[in-house]
Amino acid sequence: MSSIGKIYLVGAGPGDPELLTLKAARALGLADVVLHDDLVNPEILQYARNARVIAVGKRGGCRSTPQAFIQRLMIRLARHGKCVARVKGGDPFVFGRGGEERDAIVAAGVPVEVIPGITAGLGGLTAAGIPATHRDHCQGVTLVAGHSREGVEPNWAALAQSGTTLVIYMGMANIARISRALAAAGIAPSTPCAVIQHGTLATQRHAVTTLDDLVETVIREDLGSPAVIVIGDVARYAAQGVAESARASAG
Amino acid sequence: MSSIGKIYLVGAGPGDPELLTLKAARALGLADVVLHDDLVNPEILQYARNARVIAVGKRGGCRSTPQAFIQRLMIRLARHGKCVARVKGGDPFVFGRGGEERDAIVAAGVPVEVIPGITAGLGGLTAAGIPATHRDHCQGVTLVAGHSREGVEPNWAALAQSGTTLVIYMGMANIARISRALAAAGIAPSTPCAVIQHGTLATQRHAVTTLDDLVETVIREDLGSPAVIVIGDVARYAAQGVAESARASAG
């Protein structure tokens, strides 16, 4: 009987394949099987030299593979002695359900190691030229989901008072409702905002606006998911980000 | 006259040298000069094969090199045609003054590229087994500085109501005051907390406790800077983190 394998829960980072960590690249190289989500850039699979690769996301127009099935599959593979890399976009522990998957693996008695990645929001901000924190403008940064389990909403009123930059993940479908909630919570209409689609990828597009023009800007610029929404004074720096990108790609 | 160089503002990640990104490693390899802070793991300098290395942090007991001097130095080097890697612990745009340095470089007309890193707080949580977000427990995660410019405090009352996991950077010197402020803001005394020192390094130590026992735990366990403080239900997962670490190092 083969000895038990191991499961790596691997963060693939925000999209740019060079933003993979050395540790994640090593785990891919060790893997017999890679299970990856649809937000993972396929270019990183070059590091999975010896692995069978299984897409478990919505790629190809199919419905997402059920969470319970993915967990059973990777645990079964590990019990058959396989080294499994379960690869997620961004960071497995930031809106990635990594906690749930890790708990299921631990409960099954299978060794597991979580490899963090650069989370999509922070990576996307940097690629758009926006510092998530800046001591002239904020006390920190909050990463928050724009849609929540069973319709539970984030406490926008408290977030508006927090003095932190707000980075909203998975918020594009609800952007009109979110911008109304933030305005009702006391965020000034003139507050800088940015929307960054496909952050860190060659296809990245972003726009800078203000809270009262956020929805109109998204419609006018035809920005859609996957994207992060940034609310706060630091968003004003995004224009410089565009200039930088142009220079970086020229040089 | 030599052509103008370029400055990379590079995030070195939370400490574990394998948590460097591929892009950061490449920038180090291109660099003629590396300027690094004291929270950067010297092991990553192996990737700076051709570079003169200058420590600009507090290493060796000296006072920190003034910010303005560092900025002038890297701009002068770039103007002399050098490729400069300015390396910071964690992520340059999360409590790293990267925004200020980027602005100074742009104002000087020097090309600059910011390479994000895994921020110390999120990397440290993962290493301690704590998911920063978990849909059963929170709406997101807030990264906040425990000490602020000119004594301005974060809005602890709003943060306590935000429904997000709080990750406090640079808070150890003020931990008694912070824990009182959080209790006064309505965070229950039984709320799980964790303190993670030297997160992701071989020297990592962490403790799990509750808000009302936070200060006593830090004293009893002799935990000190650099460390991150985590407040929120997800901190209860830290114990599993310890078990994982033991298994990972055994296998």
Chai-1 contact restraints between the chains, C-beta under 6 A:
chainA,res_idxA,chainB,res_idxB,connection_type,confidence,min_distance_angstrom,max_distance_angstrom,comment,restraint_id
A,E18,B,L22,contact,1.0,0.0,6.0,A-B,restraint_1
A,E18,B,K23,contact,1.0,0.0,6.0,A-B,restraint_2
A,L19,B,T21,contact,1.0,0.0,6.0,A-B,restraint_3
A,L19,B,K23,contact,1.0,0.0,6.0,A-B,restraint_4
A,L20,B,L22,contact,1.0,0.0,6.0,A-B,restraint_5
A,T21,B,L19,contact,1.0,0.0,6.0,A-B,restraint_6
A,T21,B,T21,contact,1.0,0.0,6.0,A-B,restraint_7
A,L22,B,E18,contact,1.0,0.0,6.0,A-B,restraint_8
A,L22,B,L20,contact,1.0,0.0,6.0,A-B,restraint_9
A,K23,B,E18,contact,1.0,0.0,6.0,A-B,restraint_10
A,K23,B,L19,contact,1.0,0.0,6.0,A-B,restraint_11
A,F93,B,T126,contact,1.0,0.0,6.0,A-B,restraint_12
A,F93,B,P131,contact,1.0,0.0,6.0,A-B,restraint_13
A,F93,B,A132,contact,1.0,0.0,6.0,A-B,restraint_14
A,V94,B,A132,contact,1.0,0.0,6.0,A-B,restraint_15
A,V94,B,T133,contact,1.0,0.0,6.0,A-B,restraint_16
A,F95,B,T133,contact,1.0,0.0,6.0,A-B,restraint_17
A,G98,B,P131,contact,1.0,0.0,6.0,A-B,restraint_18
A,G99,B,P131,contact,1.0,0.0,6.0,A-B,restraint_19
A,G99,B,H134,contact,1.0,0.0,6.0,A-B,restraint_20
A,V106,B,Q240,contact,1.0,0.0,6.0,A-B,restraint_21
A,P111,B,R247,contact,1.0,0.0,6.0,A-B,restraint_22
A,P111,B,G251,contact,1.0,0.0,6.0,A-B,restraint_23
A,E113,B,A248,contact,1.0,0.0,6.0,A-B,restraint_24
A,V114,B,T126,contact,1.0,0.0,6.0,A-B,restraint_25
A,P116,B,I118,contact,1.0,0.0,6.0,A-B,restraint_26
A,P116,B,G123,contact,1.0,0.0,6.0,A-B,restraint_27
A,P116,B,T126,contact,1.0,0.0,6.0,A-B,restraint_28
A,I118,B,P116,contact,1.0,0.0,6.0,A-B,restraint_29
A,I118,B,I118,contact,1.0,0.0,6.0,A-B,restraint_30
A,G123,B,P116,contact,1.0,0.0,6.0,A-B,restraint_31
A,T126,B,F93,contact,1.0,0.0,6.0,A-B,restraint_32
A,T126,B,V114,contact,1.0,0.0,6.0,A-B,restraint_33
A,T126,B,P116,contact,1.0,0.0,6.0,A-B,restraint_34
A,P131,B,F93,contact,1.0,0.0,6.0,A-B,restraint_35
A,P131,B,G98,contact,1.0,0.0,6.0,A-B,restraint_36
A,P131,B,G99,contact,1.0,0.0,6.0,A-B,restraint_37
A,A132,B,F93,contact,1.0,0.0,6.0,A-B,restraint_38
A,A132,B,V94,contact,1.0,0.0,6.0,A-B,restraint_39
A,T133,B,V94,contact,1.0,0.0,6.0,A-B,restraint_40
A,T133,B,F95,contact,1.0,0.0,6.0,A-B,restraint_41
A,H134,B,G99,contact,1.0,0.0,6.0,A-B,restraint_42
A,R135,B,R149,contact,1.0,0.0,6.0,A-B,restraint_43
A,Q139,B,V144,contact,1.0,0.0,6.0,A-B,restraint_44
A,Q139,B,P154,contact,1.0,0.0,6.0,A-B,restraint_45
A,G140,B,T142,contact,1.0,0.0,6.0,A-B,restraint_46
A,G140,B,L143,contact,1.0,0.0,6.0,A-B,restraint_47
A,G140,B,V144,contact,1.0,0.0,6.0,A-B,restraint_48
A,G140,B,A145,contact,1.0,0.0,6.0,A-B,restraint_49
A,V141,B,L143,contact,1.0,0.0,6.0,A-B,restraint_50
A,T142,B,G140,contact,1.0,0.0,6.0,A-B,restraint_51
A,T142,B,T142,contact,1.0,0.0,6.0,A-B,restraint_52
A,T142,B,T164,contact,1.0,0.0,6.0,A-B,restraint_53
A,L143,B,G140,contact,1.0,0.0,6.0,A-B,restraint_54
A,L143,B,V141,contact,1.0,0.0,6.0,A-B,restraint_55
A,V144,B,Q139,contact,1.0,0.0,6.0,A-B,restraint_56
A,V144,B,G140,contact,1.0,0.0,6.0,A-B,restraint_57
A,A145,B,G140,contact,1.0,0.0,6.0,A-B,restraint_58
A,R149,B,R135,contact,1.0,0.0,6.0,A-B,restraint_59
A,P154,B,Q139,contact,1.0,0.0,6.0,A-B,restraint_60
A,N155,B,Q161,contact,1.0,0.0,6.0,A-B,restraint_61
A,N155,B,S162,contact,1.0,0.0,6.0,A-B,restraint_62
A,N155,B,G163,contact,1.0,0.0,6.0,A-B,restraint_63
A,A158,B,A158,contact,1.0,0.0,6.0,A-B,restraint_64
A,A158,B,Q161,contact,1.0,0.0,6.0,A-B,restraint_65
A,A158,B,S162,contact,1.0,0.0,6.0,A-B,restraint_66
A,L159,B,S162,contact,1.0,0.0,6.0,A-B,restraint_67
A,Q161,B,N155,contact,1.0,0.0,6.0,A-B,restraint_68
A,Q161,B,A158,contact,1.0,0.0,6.0,A-B,restraint_69
A,S162,B,N155,contact,1.0,0.0,6.0,A-B,restraint_70
A,S162,B,A158,contact,1.0,0.0,6.0,A-B,restraint_71
A,S162,B,L159,contact,1.0,0.0,6.0,A-B,restraint_72
A,S162,B,S162,contact,1.0,0.0,6.0,A-B,restraint_73
A,G163,B,N155,contact,1.0,0.0,6.0,A-B,restraint_74
A,T164,B,T142,contact,1.0,0.0,6.0,A-B,restraint_75
A,R247,B,P111,contact,1.0,0.0,6.0,A-B,restraint_76
A,A248,B,E113,contact,1.0,0.0,6.0,A-B,restraint_77
A,G251,B,P111,contact,1.0,0.0,6.0,A-B,restraint_78
